[in-house]
Amino acid sequence: MNSSAADRRTCDPALTWALTDLFPTDDAWRAELSRVRGLLPALAAYQGRLGESAATLLAFLRLGDDLSRALDALGNYARRKNDEDTRVPAYQEMSAQYMNLAVEVNRTSAFETPEILAIPDETLDAFYAAEPGLEHYRLALTRIRRERPHILSAECEALLAAAGQMSQAPDDIFSFLNDADLTFPDAADSAGKTHPVTHATFIPLLHDPDRVLRKSAFQSLYSVYGQFRNTFAAVLSAQMKQLQFFADARHYDSALEAALSGNEVPTGIYRSLIDAVRQGLPAMHRYVSLRKRLLGVDELHFYDLYTPIVADQDISVDYEQAKQTALAALAPMGEDYLALLREGFSSRWIDVYPGPGKRSGAYSAGPYGAHPYVLLNYTDKLDDMFTLVHEMGHALHSYLSNANQSVTYANYTIFVAEVASTCNESLLMQHLLRTTDDKRRRAYLINYFLEQFRATLYRQTMFAEFELWCSEQTQKGEALTAEALSNKYLALNRDYYGPDIVLDDEIALEWARIPHFYFDFYVYQYATGFSAAIALSQRILREGKPAVDDYLGFLKGGCSADPISLLRGAGVDMATPAPTADALRLFDELVSELEELTR
């Protein structure tokens, strides 16, 4: 049943999520909002007192945990209700009320970090001895106090806080320029028909089999970026300068170190990823060469990178079939994992089909003290089945972290956020490959998998290398002009894609349209997460229960240790290039198989 046009009121409730498991009614939500708002005076009363006694510090930390749990439930209910139908003013208002309350709680508790930092070491040691309940918070307090070398005087902190508002300017300017102000000429296909070019249509146009249309869309988009290249360069330069300013002010060795320290990730991980992927570039060059052969073109251009090279199999997978396939594919994870997956399928964790006003896309949200919620817009495509297992990977990670950790340590860091979801996808793909003998379908699936490697492991690492170069140039005092940025970006494309692709002038400008360069060294985590997930899925398939037990331990870990240690416990050491090398070895094997299948 595809209920894409159905109203929620007529849709089978089993295919919608059960938000009543969070709050039975909107009125119950409003009562809880009022209760939490009433705790603000009690929170404010702790200001200036955190160092007075062990009992006071413990009471404050426990109140913080209670507020975290309550805000988590309030925010999830309001946002999920709003996403069911974004047209409903009542839920827009509830979302706004939640956000206002969250901001007010943060503002009221702003004294927490400076006061905890101000407690002398010997005093805090005495607190631990006097109040055993504080031991639970030792790691959380240590994480706060670890930043002490980077915390300045009260006057300097106030100055940096004021400057923090200005630090958002590059991202804001980029967003307005890129999303609101730019318009692109229409593209024309081989029959002369025009097609609108927007941020939303650009990649779908590059997937089109009509090469004339792909080239036209490519040239249309980058002709506009070319007109504004100096403005985009100035904005990106401002972003790098503000990162360097705050890194210098807080006494970090580099902007990279400042960005990674919050997740407890050493800078060597970032550089190791780039080195490992560069070692795997010959396999990417072979894939590019294979793409050129299968497309039958004399010259391969960058507008040829997205169009399918294996004929579309038009694989249709209805939702019931997708659930059964997911259970079969994830069987190597063991019965405990499958039981949770079945519970998610049967207990209304998932809002399945698109509908009027429903938010687009897909996500998983895992409120503490309740089951996760997964939003889908299922339309019976192969992609939708992969999205289902991806989001359920997130959901079960959240479920297991929440079930096994206190609210203090349940939230896993962004560094590991994509590991469980991508591991599920990898297990699904390898199941599909094991269970088909059809050469055409196998070739289609392998190409689908290879494109995930190209887009996630290779391309995001290239972005990470470019971002690091920009930062290092800024730290050295070198100017980030449009020419310098374009020359570097073109050289990276030459390195990553190899000799069998034409270096179109337009691709040198791609840096100008990438929003992630304003996310403070974020993109590398897509590549590390993908590498870890591939390595974990391979180990699970190879070793069985011991690997599964280690992996489940990681999923249960939340943030009870740093992310590198948690992954090491699962059998993947991201402090070495080995996981990335293992993932690239699988990529190389798949390229070889696709070469054989398409001869």
C-alpha positions, 0 to 999 in steps of 0.5 A: 500500500503506497499512501502517498496521497492519503490524509493522515486521518484515513491512513492506517495508524500502524503506518504512522508513528505513535507520538502518544507514547511521548504525551497522550495529548497536546494539553499534557505537553503544555502542562509539562512545558509549564512545569519545566518553565517553573523550574527556571528559578530553582536553576538560577538559584544555583548561580555563584554556588557550585563550588560551595559544597559537594551536595550543592554541585550534585543537586545542580547536576541532577537538576540539569539531567532532569531538565535534559530529559524533559526538554528532550521529550518536549522538543521531540513531541513538538517537532514530530507533530510539526513534521506530520503536517507543516501547515498546522499553525498550532504545532508551529507555535508549539515548536517555537515555544519549545525553542524559546524555553530551551534558549531560556534554560541555556541562558539561565545555566550559562554560569555552569562552565565557568563556575565548574572551571573555577573549582580548585582541583583539591576542592573537587577531589574533596567533593568526590570523597564527600559525596559518592553520587558525584562519581557518576559525573566525574567524566562529564566534569573532566570533559568540561575542565579539560578545556581549562587551558582554552578558557580565558578571563571573564572579560576576554570570555565576554568579548569572545561571546560578543564576537561570536555573533559576528562569527556567524556572518560568513555562513549567513552571507553564504546562505543568503547569496547561495540559496536566496539570491542566485538564479540560473539560466534554464538548461536545454535538452537535445530536443531543444526543450528547456528545464529549470536549473535550481539547487534542487534540480541540478543533481537530478539533471546530471543523472539524466541520460540526455548528455546534451541536457547534462552539459547544459545544466552543468554550464548553466550552474557554473556560469553563475558561480563564475560571475560571483567567484570573487564574492564567494572567495571573500566569504570563504576567506572570512570563514577561515579567518574567523575560525583562526581568530577563535583558535588563536584566542583560545590557544589552540595550535590550529583551527583544525585542533579547535574544531575537533577537540569538542568531539575528543578527536585528535587531528591525526585522525583527519590527516590519516584519512586523507593519506589513506584515501590518497593511497586508494586513488588508483582504484578510483581512477580505474572506476573513472576509466570504467565509467568512460568505457561503459558510457561509450564516450570519447571524452568523459566530463564532470557532468558525466559522473552522476548518470547511471552506467548500468541500465536502470533495473527499475527495482520496485520494493514495497514497504512490507517487502522492504521490512522482510528484506531488512530482517534477512539482511541484518540477520548476521546481527543476531536475534537480540538486534532483530527483535528490536528491529521487529519491535520498531516495525510493529510498535509504530516507531515509523511514519512511513508514507508521504502525505499532504504537508508532511516534511520531506526527506527522512530522519531518526530521532531518539528521545531519552526515556521513549522509543525512537521515531523514524520519519520516512517518505516511502515510495517503493523504490530501491533507495527507500529500502536503503533509507529504511535500514539506514534510519533504523540503524540510527534508531537502534543506536539511539535505543541501545545508548538510551537503554544502557546509559544515563541521560548524562552519557546517552548522546553519542557524538557526531563522529560516530553518528553515521556508523550504525546507519551505514553499517546497516546499509552495507549489510543490506547491500552485501545481502542483495549481492549474495542473493542474486545471480542475475548479471545485470541486476548484480552489475546495477547493485555494484554500481549503486554501492560504488557510487556510495564509495565515490560520493562519501569516502572519496569526495568528502575526503577531497572536500576535507583536504581542500578545507584543511588547505584553506585553513593552513593557507589562512594560518600562514597569512596567505590570501584565499583569492578566487584564483588560488581557490580554483587552482587548488580545487582543480588540482585536487580533482585531477588527483582524485579522478585521474587522467581519464576525465577532462578537467572542465573549467567549471569544476574548478568553481565547485568549491563556491557552492559547497555549504559544508565548508562553513561547518567547521571541519565537519565533512571528514566525519562522513568519510571516517564514519563510512570507513568504520561502517564498512570495516565493521560490517565486513568483520561481522560477516567474517567473524560472527558473534564475537564481532556482533558482541563487540559492535553491540557494545559500541552501540550501547556506549553512548558517549561514556568514552571518547569516540575513538575508544568506543570504536576501538572496542568494536574492533575498528581503530580509527587512529590507524589508516587500516579501516579506511584501507579495508574499505578501499580494498572492498571498493577495488574488488567491486570495481574489478567485478564490475569490469568483469560483469560488463565486458 
